[in-house]
Amino acid sequence: MKVLFVVTSHDDLGNTGHKTGFWVEEFAAPYYSFKDVGFEITVATPKGGQAPVDPNSEVPDAQTAATERYYKDEEVQRIIANTEKLSDQKAGDFDAVFYPGGHGPLWDLANDRDSQQLILDFYNGKKPVGAVCHAPGVFKNVKFDNGEAFVKDKNVTGFSNSEEAAVKLTEVVPFLVEDELKKLGGHYTKTDDWGVHVVEDGFLITGQNPASSETVAEKLITLLKK
């Protein structure tokens, strides 16, 4: 089984002067979930090369067993430093696609046409699409041939407005994931801030926040093994 991880290349947190990128835990926990059951993983970004890490995901409070393993894993550090280009990837080469979050995807992947086409190609090919935390924001501009939004009438979740308010970035992000998924016609649900909440709707699996990332991966694995 082969899984494509699509990671952000964007590292500026709006006009704050601070940096962003991908959230380590949301990459690491799913990465090892897939790796430990023998899946082959390819990591791609819009620009290729070094994927930027959100510095806030490296603070002590954000660490888990998976992140500790990630920091000590020389192989994965090389992979993150040398990601493949997203434009070179084809859905036909993989069995599933997974998008880890962090704030970065709201700026680049949400507007990336290669990403949009890949999502449609995976989904239309009946291959699972997974996204966690801010990553469901990548569905913002994905539309089917009939013009309907990708998430319309689908059960979805993603980083909640109250969680964005808690990290004090409501006025910084280009859009709020919860609001956008609702605006697009998705049936959005959430649990308490920072609680585990994963929603499965056919071949689409979404998670609310970092705590939900491992469960998203587990559900993707279950789906792939059916």
C-alpha positions in Angstrom: 0.0 0.0 0.0 1.2 3.5 -0.9 0.1 6.7 0.8 0.8 10.3 -0.4 1.3 12.9 2.4 0.7 16.4 1.1 2.4 19.0 3.3 2.5 22.8 3.1 5.4 24.8 1.8 4.0 28.1 3.4 5.9 29.4 6.4 4.7 33.0 7.0 2.0 33.4 9.6 0.1 36.2 7.9 1.5 39.6 8.6 2.5 38.8 12.2 6.2 38.4 11.5 6.0 34.9 13.0 6.5 31.6 11.2 4.1 28.7 10.5 4.2 25.5 8.5 3.0 21.9 9.2 2.2 20.7 12.7 4.7 18.0 13.8 2.3 15.8 15.7 -0.2 15.8 12.9 2.5 14.5 10.5 4.3 12.2 12.9 1.4 10.2 14.5 -0.2 9.3 11.1 3.3 8.8 9.5 4.2 6.1 12.0 0.7 4.6 12.0 1.1 3.9 8.3 4.8 3.0 8.5 4.4 0.5 11.3 1.9 -1.5 9.3 4.2 -1.6 6.3 2.8 1.2 4.1 5.1 3.1 1.7 4.9 6.8 2.2 5.8 9.6 -0.2 5.8 13.2 1.1 5.2 16.1 -1.3 4.9 19.8 -1.0 4.0 22.6 -3.6 7.6 23.8 -3.8 9.4 20.5 -3.1 12.5 20.5 -0.8 12.4 21.5 2.9 8.9 21.5 4.4 8.6 24.2 7.0 7.7 23.2 10.5 5.3 25.3 12.6 7.5 26.4 15.6 4.5 26.3 17.9 4.3 22.6 17.3 7.8 22.1 18.7 7.0 23.5 22.2 7.1 21.0 25.1 3.3 21.0 25.6 2.8 19.8 22.0 5.0 16.7 22.2 3.8 13.1 22.2 5.5 9.7 21.8 5.2 10.1 18.0 6.9 13.5 17.9 9.7 12.3 20.1 10.2 9.4 17.7 10.1 11.9 14.7 12.9 14.1 16.1 15.2 11.1 16.6 14.4 9.6 13.2 17.2 10.5 10.7 15.3 8.9 7.8 12.2 11.0 8.3 14.3 14.2 8.8 15.8 13.6 5.4 12.4 13.1 3.9 11.1 16.4 5.3 14.2 18.2 4.1 13.8 16.8 0.6 10.1 16.5 -0.2 9.0 15.7 -3.7 7.1 18.3 -5.8 3.3 18.1 -5.6 3.0 18.7 -9.3 4.8 15.5 -10.1 2.4 13.3 -8.1 -0.4 11.2 -9.6 -3.3 9.7 -7.8 -2.9 6.5 -9.8 0.5 5.9 -8.1 -1.1 5.7 -4.6 -3.8 4.1 -2.6 -4.7 7.1 -0.4 -3.8 10.7 0.3 -3.4 12.4 3.7 -3.1 16.1 4.5 -1.5 17.0 7.9 -2.5 20.4 9.3 -0.7 23.4 10.8 -1.8 26.8 9.7 0.4 26.8 6.5 -2.2 24.9 4.3 -4.7 27.7 4.7 -2.4 29.9 2.6 -0.9 27.6 -0.1 -2.7 24.3 -0.4 -6.2 25.8 -0.1 -5.4 27.6 -3.4 -3.2 25.0 -5.1 -4.6 23.6 -8.3 -2.4 20.5 -8.3 -3.8 19.7 -4.8 -7.3 20.3 -5.9 -7.0 18.0 -8.9 -5.3 15.3 -6.8 -8.2 15.3 -4.3 -10.7 14.9 -7.0 -8.7 12.2 -8.7 -8.3 10.2 -5.5 -12.0 10.6 -4.5 -13.4 9.9 -7.9 -11.1 6.8 -8.1 -12.6 5.6 -4.8 -9.4 6.1 -2.9 -9.5 7.5 0.6 -8.8 11.2 1.3 -7.8 12.2 4.8 -7.2 15.6 6.4 -6.8 16.8 10.0 -7.1 20.0 11.9 -6.5 23.0 9.5 -5.9 20.7 6.5 -9.7 20.3 5.7 -9.2 23.9 4.6 -7.6 22.5 1.5 -11.0 21.6 0.2 -12.0 25.3 0.0 -11.7 25.5 -3.8 -12.2 21.9 -4.8 -15.2 21.5 -7.1 -16.6 18.6 -9.1 -17.2 19.0 -12.8 -20.8 20.1 -12.2 -19.5 23.0 -10.1 -20.6 21.6 -6.7 -18.2 22.1 -3.8 -16.3 18.9 -2.9 -17.6 18.9 0.7 -21.2 19.8 -0.1 -23.6 17.5 1.8 -20.6 15.5 3.3 -20.1 15.0 7.0 -16.8 16.8 7.9 -14.9 18.3 10.7 -11.8 20.5 11.1 -10.2 23.0 13.4 -13.1 24.8 15.2 -13.7 28.5 15.6 -13.3 28.2 19.3 -10.0 26.5 19.0 -8.8 29.2 16.6 -9.9 31.8 19.1 -8.0 29.9 21.9 -4.7 30.2 20.0 -5.6 33.9 19.2 -5.3 33.6 15.5 -8.9 34.3 14.4 -7.9 37.6 12.9 -4.7 36.3 11.3 -5.8 33.3 9.3 -7.1 33.9 5.7 -10.3 32.0 6.6 -11.7 30.0 9.5 -11.9 26.2 8.7 -15.2 25.7 10.5 -16.9 28.6 8.8 -15.6 27.7 5.4 -16.7 24.0 5.6 -20.2 25.2 6.6 -20.3 27.8 3.9 -19.4 25.2 1.3 -22.4 23.1 2.4 -20.6 20.5 4.5 -22.3 19.0 7.5 -19.7 20.2 10.1 -19.6 18.7 13.6 -17.1 19.2 16.4 -16.4 18.1 20.0 -15.0 20.0 22.9 -11.8 22.0 22.2 -8.8 19.7 21.9 -10.9 16.6 22.2 -10.6 13.7 19.7 -13.2 14.0 16.9 -13.0 12.1 13.6 -15.7 12.0 10.9 -15.9 9.4 8.3 -18.0 9.9 5.2 -17.4 7.2 2.6 -13.9 7.8 1.2 -13.4 11.1 3.1 -12.0 11.1 6.6 -11.4 14.3 8.6 -10.1 15.1 12.1 -10.8 18.2 14.2 -7.4 18.9 15.8 -3.9 17.5 16.6 -5.4 15.0 19.1 -7.5 13.5 16.3 -4.6 12.8 13.8 -3.8 9.3 14.9 -7.4 8.2 14.7 -7.8 9.6 11.2 -4.8 7.5 10.1 -6.3 4.4 11.8 -9.6 4.9 10.0 -7.7 5.3 6.7 -5.8 2.1 7.3 -9.0 0.2 8.2 -10.6 1.5 5.0 -7.6 0.5 2.9 -7.6 -3.0 4.3 -11.2 -3.7 3.5 
